[in-house]
Amino acid sequence: MLMERLHRWMPGLGNICHYRREYFSHDMRAGLSVAAVALPVAIAYAELMGISAIIGLYACILPMFAYALFGTSRQLIVGPDAATCAVIAAAVTPLALGNEHVRWQLAIVMTLMTGFWCILASHFRLGAFADFISRPILKGFINGVAITIMADQLAKVFGLSGLPVELIERLIALPRKLLESHWPTVGMSVMTLLVLLSVHFLRSSWPAPLVAMIVSTYISWQFELSQYGIQIVGSMGSGLPIVPIPEFELGIIRDLVVPSINLAVISFVSFMMTARSFASKNGYQVDADLELRALGIANIASSLSQGFAVSAAGSRTAVNDALGGKTQMVSVIAACAILLVLLFMTEFLVYIPLSSLGIVLIFSTWSLLSLKNLWAYRKRNRQAFTLSIFTLIAVLLVGVIDGIGFAVLLGLLQFLRIVFRPSDQLLGVNDQGMVRSIHKHNDIKPVDGIMMYRFNSPLTYFNVGYFKKRVLQHVNRAANGPVWLVVDATVSFTYDDVSVFAVLDELITELKEKGVTLVLAGRRTELNRWIKQNKLSRSDDDLIVVPDLYFAIRLLQSKQQVEDKQEK
């Protein structure tokens, strides 16, 4: 009984306890490859945030162990991510006032807060919130972050100083500043890029970033490139994290509340898109609420090991899947490999050129760019294209933090627009007697005496007025006045709302004046109860509730037959 509860609390533990030996060779190969890709990228992301490169390794180890125990995805790899690092950097850099240790400490606090928000949200089963930000909005946001990150690395790649902080101003100043480039640094950048591209295209199964970092670091160490003005990582401190004494006023933490919530939202949305895509590919399901909790625990684990926020590492997950990783043992093996590097190889990492890190970061971030996909939205869905481009421009113009606010606001407005002013259809029947929507380009015919109407949203207090307006517009436009107006209640009447039934009472009265009876088709038991609770005392000439649309058609036809017989 205890083990069952433990396995429910830690889904990954069950997989490890029942681990199949034949998986080990696949997981070992995938784990070492994931570590090879994660090492240079983690160091580069730490440099992106302006903190010691070794902290990037701190952010890899404990979070991987934590997700291996608490996650439900078999392929997902957690770790530093371009978008999360950019968000943290944008939030903590202004507060740190140039102090690297304060920047690190604030990043730890923000990571801890992000983990707390994720666990709190999972407690209230808000995993469905992953669907709140639509894919076009997220695509626009990630493309904006990718462009921002690549632009931020230009100073390292060209050995420049004095570039403006803001993106647009930086891009404007860049052409003039290029004449002041430090050419040995540019040469190192070009060499790193050539190694990256050569390995990527000639030996695609090799970890190109790791090979490039090894080559550039060896050259830096062998020829002491720092004496030529090429900047290197320098001292990285001890191999294990040391808890620093806070060097900032605790009141600053208030300024991290909203950014940490924004970070939790963006991280989880991106996290779930990655987890679901690989789960679907491999034929299993992931639990959104458990994944939300696992993300929170992984971030708390990162903060306790003095690291920064983590999310789904798309490139490392893809490596894991491509090499046939079977279980989360891949994360355990990769974390152990990174831990060995942290303990025994930090002296070698000191010689990494910053320009090479910039190239690796640009190379890794390039995969986030999907401008071609954004442009494809223009032909497939103009609204999705507009949302993506608006989010992209917002991130570029106002920055990552405010860009997240725009993304969340856009998601909310998109949802409200759909609910406020949903689409609607008039319905008819085809030759086989099946109810279908009436369009200009089909042969669906309305039923004599009946206007069937579908409102494609649940009715609530803020859209019921629009519902009434649309119903009356359709009735007034009808060439032959209908005897019955049949509303598909299954779609629109989903709960008891006092405002809805108050407007419904008004609609019944106005339809009665036009000689039209309102018929609600579907949810018969619930509707009768709600009508009684809201005290709508109406006769059958005013309001009829039937089980479904087909019953309404048969009922009117039989009623007309009876009336015809009586007339004869």
C-alpha positions in Angstrom: 0.0 0.0 0.0 2.8 2.4 0.9 4.7 1.6 -2.3 1.5 2.3 -4.4 1.1 5.7 -2.8 4.8 6.4 -3.3 4.6 5.4 -6.9 1.5 7.7 -7.4 3.5 10.6 -5.8 6.6 9.8 -7.8 5.6 8.2 -11.1 9.2 7.8 -12.3 10.1 5.7 -9.3 7.9 2.9 -10.5 9.6 2.9 -13.8 13.0 2.8 -12.2 12.0 0.0 -9.7 10.7 -2.1 -12.6 13.5 -1.2 -15.0 14.1 -3.6 -17.8 17.8 -4.6 -18.3 17.6 -4.6 -22.1 16.9 -0.8 -22.0 20.2 0.0 -20.4 22.4 0.1 -23.5 19.9 2.5 -25.2 19.6 4.7 -22.1 23.3 4.8 -21.6 24.1 5.9 -25.1 21.2 8.5 -25.0 22.3 9.7 -21.6 25.9 10.4 -22.5 24.8 12.1 -25.7 22.3 14.3 -23.8 25.1 15.3 -21.4 27.4 16.1 -24.3 24.8 18.5 -25.7 23.8 19.9 -22.3 27.3 20.8 -21.1 28.2 23.6 -23.5 24.6 24.9 -23.8 24.2 25.2 -20.0 27.5 27.1 -19.7 26.5 29.4 -22.5 23.1 30.1 -20.9 24.8 31.0 -17.6 26.9 33.5 -19.5 23.8 34.8 -21.1 22.5 35.7 -17.7 25.8 37.3 -16.7 26.6 34.9 -13.9 29.4 32.3 -13.4 29.5 29.6 -16.1 29.6 26.9 -13.5 26.1 27.8 -12.3 24.8 26.4 -15.6 26.0 23.0 -14.5 24.3 23.4 -11.1 21.0 23.9 -13.0 21.4 20.6 -14.8 22.1 18.0 -12.1 19.4 18.0 -9.4 16.6 19.0 -11.7 17.3 16.0 -13.9 17.2 13.7 -10.9 14.0 15.4 -9.7 12.2 15.1 -13.0 13.3 11.4 -13.4 11.4 10.7 -10.1 8.3 13.0 -10.4 7.7 13.3 -14.2 5.4 11.2 -16.4 7.2 11.7 -19.7 9.7 9.0 -20.7 11.6 11.1 -23.1 11.5 14.7 -21.8 14.8 16.2 -20.6 14.7 19.2 -18.3 17.4 21.8 -18.1 18.3 25.4 -18.9 16.2 26.8 -21.7 16.8 29.9 -23.9 13.4 31.4 -23.1 13.5 30.9 -19.3 17.1 32.3 -19.1 16.1 35.3 -21.2 13.1 36.0 -18.9 15.2 35.7 -15.7 18.0 37.9 -17.1 15.4 40.5 -18.1 13.9 40.5 -14.6 17.0 40.4 -12.4 19.6 42.4 -14.3 17.9 45.8 -13.6 17.6 44.9 -9.9 21.2 43.7 -9.5 22.8 47.0 -10.5 25.8 45.4 -12.1 26.6 43.1 -9.1 27.1 39.5 -10.4 26.5 37.9 -7.0 23.3 39.8 -6.5 22.2 38.8 -10.0 22.9 35.1 -9.1 21.0 35.4 -5.8 18.0 37.0 -7.4 18.0 34.3 -10.1 17.9 31.6 -7.3 15.0 33.4 -5.6 13.1 33.8 -8.8 13.6 30.1 -9.6 12.3 29.1 -6.2 9.3 31.3 -6.6 8.6 29.9 -10.1 8.7 26.3 -8.6 6.3 27.4 -5.8 3.8 28.8 -8.3 3.9 25.6 -10.4 3.3 23.4 -7.3 0.5 25.6 -6.1 -1.1 25.5 -9.5 -0.8 21.7 -9.7 -2.5 21.5 -6.3 -5.5 23.3 -7.8 -5.3 21.2 -10.9 -4.6 24.0 -13.2 -2.6 21.8 -15.7 -5.2 22.6 -18.3 -3.8 26.2 -18.2 -1.2 24.8 -20.6 -3.8 25.3 -23.4 -4.4 28.9 -22.4 -1.7 30.4 -24.6 -2.3 29.3 -28.2 0.5 27.9 -30.3 0.7 31.0 -32.6 1.2 33.3 -29.7 3.8 31.0 -28.2 5.6 30.7 -31.5 5.7 34.5 -31.8 7.1 34.8 -28.3 9.8 32.2 -28.8 10.9 33.7 -32.1 11.1 37.1 -30.4 13.2 35.6 -27.6 15.5 33.8 -30.1 16.2 37.0 -32.0 16.8 38.9 -28.7 19.3 36.3 -27.5 21.2 36.2 -30.8 21.4 40.0 -30.9 22.7 40.0 -27.3 25.6 37.7 -28.3 26.9 40.0 -31.0 29.1 41.9 -28.6 30.9 38.7 -27.5 31.2 37.4 -31.1 32.8 40.6 -32.4 34.6 41.6 -29.2 32.7 44.8 -29.0 32.0 47.1 -26.1 29.6 50.0 -25.6 26.7 48.6 -27.5 23.3 49.9 -26.3 21.3 47.5 -24.0 18.0 47.9 -25.9 17.6 45.6 -28.9 16.5 48.1 -31.6 19.2 50.6 -30.6 21.7 47.8 -30.6 20.9 46.7 -34.1 21.0 50.3 -35.3 24.4 50.9 -33.7 25.9 47.6 -34.8 27.0 48.5 -38.4 29.0 51.5 -37.2 30.5 49.5 -34.3 31.6 46.6 -36.5 34.6 48.7 -37.6 35.8 48.6 -34.0 35.7 44.7 -33.8 38.5 42.9 -32.0 39.8 40.8 -34.9 41.4 38.0 -32.9 38.1 37.5 -31.2 36.3 37.5 -34.6 38.8 34.9 -35.8 38.0 32.7 -32.8 34.3 33.1 -33.5 34.8 32.1 -37.1 36.9 29.1 -36.2 34.2 27.9 -33.7 31.5 28.4 -36.3 33.4 26.4 -38.9 33.9 23.5 -36.5 30.2 23.6 -35.5 29.0 23.6 -39.1 31.5 20.9 -40.2 30.5 18.5 -37.4 26.8 19.3 -37.9 26.8 18.5 -41.6 29.6 15.9 -41.9 29.0 14.0 -38.6 25.4 14.8 -37.7 25.4 12.1 -35.0 28.2 13.8 -33.0 27.4 16.6 -30.5 28.5 19.6 -32.5 28.5 22.2 -29.7 30.6 19.9 -27.5 33.2 19.2 -30.2 33.4 23.0 -31.0 33.8 23.8 -27.3 36.5 21.2 -26.8 38.5 22.4 -29.9 38.2 26.1 -29.0 39.0 25.5 -25.3 42.0 23.4 -26.2 43.3 26.1 -28.5 42.7 28.8 -25.9 44.6 26.7 -23.3 47.4 25.7 -25.5 48.2 29.1 -27.0 47.1 31.2 -24.0 44.7 33.3 -26.1 43.9 35.6 -23.3 47.2 37.4 -23.9 45.9 38.5 -27.3 42.8 40.1 -25.7 40.5 37.2 -26.3 38.2 37.0 -23.3 37.8 33.7 -21.6 35.4 32.4 -18.9 38.1 32.6 -16.2 37.8 31.3 -12.6 34.6 29.4 -12.1 35.0 28.8 -8.4 34.7 25.5 -6.6 33.1 22.4 -8.1 30.1 22.3 -5.7 27.6 25.1 -5.0 28.1 27.3 -1.9 25.1 29.0 -0.4 25.8 32.7 -0.7 24.8 35.2 2.0 22.1 37.5 0.6 23.5 40.8 -0.6 20.2 42.5 -1.5 17.3 44.1 0.4 14.5 41.6 0.9 12.0 44.1 -0.4 13.3 43.5 -3.9 11.7 40.1 -3.9 8.3 41.9 -4.4 9.6 43.0 -7.8 10.1 39.3 -8.7 6.5 38.1 -8.0 4.9 39.0 -11.3 8.0 38.0 -13.4 8.1 34.6 -11.7 4.4 34.0 -12.4 5.0 35.0 -16.0 8.0 32.6 -16.1 5.9 29.8 -14.7 3.2 30.3 -17.3 5.6 30.4 -20.3 7.8 27.6 -19.0 4.8 25.3 -18.4 3.1 26.0 -21.8 6.4 25.3 -23.6 7.1 22.3 -21.3 3.7 20.7 -22.0 4.0 21.2 -25.8 7.3 19.4 -25.8 6.1 16.6 -23.4 2.9 16.0 -25.4 4.6 16.0 -28.8 7.1 13.3 -27.8 4.5 11.3 -25.8 2.2 11.3 -28.8 5.1 10.2 -31.0 5.9 7.3 -28.7 2.3 6.2 -28.0 1.5 7.2 -24.4 -0.1 10.0 -22.4 1.3 12.5 -20.0 -0.7 13.9 -17.0 -0.7 17.8 -17.2 -1.2 18.3 -13.4 1.6 15.8 -12.5 3.8 17.5 -15.1 3.1 20.9 -13.6 4.1 19.6 -10.2 7.2 17.9 -11.6 8.3 21.2 -13.2 7.8 23.0 -9.9 9.8 20.4 -8.0 12.6 20.5 -10.7 12.8 24.3 -10.3 12.9 24.1 -6.5 15.6 21.5 -6.8 17.6 23.8 -9.1 17.2 26.7 -6.6 18.4 24.5 -3.7 21.5 23.6 -5.7 22.1 27.3 -6.4 21.0 27.0 -10.1 18.5 28.9 -12.1 15.1 28.1 -13.7 14.7 25.0 -15.9 12.1 23.9 -18.4 11.8 21.4 -21.2 15.0 21.3 -23.2 13.7 20.7 -26.7 17.1 20.0 -28.4 18.2 17.5 -25.6 14.8 15.8 -25.7 15.1 15.4 -29.4 18.6 13.9 -29.0 17.2 11.5 -26.4 14.4 10.4 -28.6 16.5 10.1 -31.8 19.0 7.8 -30.0 16.3 5.5 -28.7 16.2 6.5 -25.0 13.5 4.4 -23.3 13.1 5.7 -19.8 14.0 8.6 -17.5 17.2 6.6 -16.6 18.6 8.8 -19.5 18.2 11.8 -17.2 19.9 10.0 -14.3 22.9 9.0 -16.5 23.2 12.5 -18.0 23.1 14.1 -14.6 25.8 11.8 -13.3 28.0 12.6 -16.3 27.6 16.3 -15.8 28.3 15.9 -12.0 31.7 14.2 -12.9 32.6 17.1 -15.1 31.6 19.5 -12.3 33.8 17.7 -9.8 36.9 16.9 -11.9 37.1 19.1 -15.0 36.3 22.7 -14.0 40.0 23.7 -14.3 39.8 23.0 -18.0 36.5 24.9 -18.4 38.3 28.1 -17.3 39.9 28.5 -20.8 36.6 28.5 -22.7 36.5 31.7 -25.0 33.5 33.9 -24.5 33.2 34.4 -28.2 32.9 30.6 -28.7 30.2 30.5 -26.1 28.4 33.3 -28.0 28.6 31.3 -31.2 27.4 28.1 -29.5 24.5 30.0 -28.0 23.5 31.5 -31.4 23.8 28.1 -33.0 21.6 26.5 -30.3 19.1 29.3 -30.4 18.8 29.2 -34.2 16.7 26.1 -33.8 14.1 28.1 -32.0 13.6 30.4 -35.0 10.6 29.3 -37.1 9.9 32.4 -39.2 9.0 30.2 -42.1 6.3 28.6 -40.0 5.0 32.0 -38.9 4.8 33.0 -42.5 2.9 29.8 -43.3 0.2 30.9 -40.9 -0.5 33.8 -43.3 -2.0 31.5 -45.9 -3.5 29.0 -43.5 -5.0 31.3 -40.8 -4.7 35.1 -41.1 -5.8 35.6 -37.5 -3.0 33.2 -36.2 -0.5 35.0 -38.3 -1.5 38.4 -36.9 -1.3 37.1 -33.3 2.2 35.6 -33.9 3.6 38.7 -35.6 2.1 41.0 -32.9 3.7 38.9 -30.1 7.0 38.8 -32.0 7.1 42.6 -32.4 6.0 43.2 -28.8 9.0 41.1 -27.5 11.4 42.9 -29.8 10.1 46.4 -29.0 9.3 46.3 -25.3 11.4 43.4 -24.1 11.0 39.8 -22.9 9.2 40.5 -19.6 6.6 42.9 -21.0 6.4 40.6 -24.1 5.2 37.8 -21.8 2.5 40.2 -20.5 1.4 40.9 -24.1 1.4 37.1 -24.8 -0.8 36.3 -21.8 -3.0 39.3 -22.5 -3.4 38.2 -26.1 -4.3 34.7 -25.0 -7.0 36.2 -22.7 -8.3 38.5 -25.4 -8.4 35.7 -28.0 -10.4 33.6 -25.6 -12.8 36.4 -24.6 -13.4 37.3 -28.3 -14.3 33.7 -29.1 -16.7 33.6 -26.1 -18.0 37.2 -26.4 -18.8 36.9 -30.1 -18.7 33.3 -31.2 -19.7 32.0 -34.6 -23.2 30.6 -35.2 -25.0 28.7 -37.8 -28.5 27.9 -39.1 -29.1 24.2 -39.5 -31.0 22.1 -42.0 -31.2 18.5 -43.2 -29.6 16.7 -46.1 -31.2 14.1 -48.4 -30.6 11.4 -45.7 -32.4 13.4 -43.1 -29.1 14.3 -41.2 -28.9 17.7 -39.5 -26.1 19.8 -41.0 -25.0 23.4 -41.2 -26.4 25.5 -44.0 -23.8 27.1 -46.2 -23.8 28.9 -49.5 -21.9 26.1 -51.1 -23.9 23.1 -50.0 -27.4 21.7 -50.7 -28.6 21.6 -47.1 -32.2 22.7 -46.9 -34.1 24.2 -43.9 -37.1 22.2 -42.6 -40.4 23.8 -43.4 -41.7 25.8 -40.5 -38.6 25.4 -38.4 -35.5 27.6 -38.1 -32.8 25.5 -36.3 -30.0 27.6 -34.8 -26.7 26.8 -33.1 -24.7 29.3 -31.0 -21.1 28.0 -30.7 -20.3 29.0 -27.2 -21.7 28.4 -23.7 -24.2 31.1 -22.8 -23.2 33.4 -20.0 -24.0 36.9 -18.7 -21.6 38.7 -21.1 -22.7 37.0 -24.4 -26.4 36.3 -23.9 -27.3 39.7 -25.2 -25.4 38.9 -28.4 -27.2 35.6 -28.6 -30.6 37.3 -28.4 -29.5 39.8 -31.0 -28.4 37.1 -33.5 -31.5 35.1 -33.0 -33.8 38.0 -33.7 -31.7 39.0 -36.7 -32.1 35.5 -38.2 -35.9 35.5 -37.5 -36.4 38.9 -39.1 -34.4 38.0 -42.2 -36.3 34.8 -42.8 -38.2 34.9 -46.1 -40.9 32.6 -44.7 -41.6 33.2 -41.0 -40.8 30.1 -39.0 -43.4 28.5 -36.7 -40.7 27.2 -34.3 -37.2 28.5 -33.6 -35.2 25.5 -32.4 -32.0 26.3 -30.5 -29.4 23.6 -30.1 -29.2 23.8 -26.3 -26.5 21.1 -25.9 -23.9 23.5 -27.0 -25.0 26.7 -25.4 -26.9 25.9 -22.2 -24.2 24.4 -20.1 -25.0 25.8 -16.6 -27.6 27.7 -14.7 -27.0 31.5 -15.1 -29.6 33.9 -13.8 -28.7 36.5 -16.4 -29.1 34.0 -19.2 -32.6 32.9 -18.2 -33.6 36.6 -17.6 -32.7 37.4 -21.2 -34.3 34.1 -22.3 -37.5 35.2 -20.8 -37.3 38.5 -22.8 -36.6 36.6 -26.0 -39.6 34.3 -25.5 -41.8 37.3 -25.2 -40.4 39.0 -28.3 -40.7 35.8 -30.3 -44.2 35.3 -29.2 -45.1 38.7 -30.6 -43.8 37.5 -34.0 -45.8 34.3 -33.7 -42.8 32.1 -33.1 -42.4 29.4 -30.5 -39.0 28.9 -28.9 -37.8 25.3 -28.7 -34.7 24.2 -26.7 -33.3 20.9 -28.0 -31.0 19.0 -25.7 -30.3 18.8 -21.9 -34.0 18.4 -21.3 -33.8 17.3 -17.6 -31.3 20.1 -16.7 -33.2 22.7 -18.6 -36.5 21.9 -17.1 -34.9 22.1 -13.6 -33.2 25.4 -14.4 -36.4 26.9 -15.9 -38.3 26.0 -12.8 -35.6 27.4 -10.5 -35.6 30.7 -12.5 -39.5 30.8 -12.4 -40.1 30.9 -16.2 -43.8 30.1 -16.2 -44.5 29.5 -19.8 -47.1 27.5 -21.8 -46.3 25.1 -24.6 -47.2 27.8 -27.1 -44.3 29.9 -25.7 -41.5 27.5 -24.8 -41.0 23.8 -25.5 -38.0 21.7 -24.3 -37.3 18.5 -26.3 -34.5 15.9 -26.0 -32.7 16.7 -29.4 -33.0 18.4 -32.8 -34.4 15.3 -34.5 -37.2 15.0 -31.9 -38.1 18.7 -32.5 -38.4 18.0 -36.3 -40.6 14.9 -35.8 -42.7 16.7 -33.1 -43.5 19.6 -35.4 -44.2 17.4 -38.4 -46.6 15.2 -36.4 -48.3 18.3 -35.0 -48.7 19.7 -38.5 -50.2 16.4 -39.7 -52.7 16.4 -36.8 -53.7 20.0 -37.7 -54.1 19.1 -41.4 -56.4 16.2 -40.5 -58.5 18.4 -38.3 -58.8 21.0 -41.1 -60.0 18.3 -43.4 
